[in-house]
């Protein structure tokens, strides 16, 4: 790897329905749709990176069905490769500051923020960049 690693402690995950805290650092929504019932004030976001969210087609296909998780993860990694500049911006930020990836999904283990965090911390293993 040619770029310095991002400390794991710099990339946090949090549901949009959990109150913001000062320890969240820079809060970035990584959903394509705004979370239902969450006001902009309560969300306390610093940015909304819609382009890094899964496409509408992929999100609708996955529909948070556990049996589709592996395939969703693989397809989402492919989609993320198309957003190099946005990923680079997020990586640069996470190298120097704590970033919290905010998402709306109920499932805290199988959602796009989990995949995005892995790509930020470890690169895209499917791309062979290690």
Beta strands, then each sheet from edge to edge (+ up, - down):
strand 1: 11-15
strand 2: 26-29
strand 3: 47-48
strand 4: 99-103
sheet 1: 1+ 4+ 2+ 3+
end
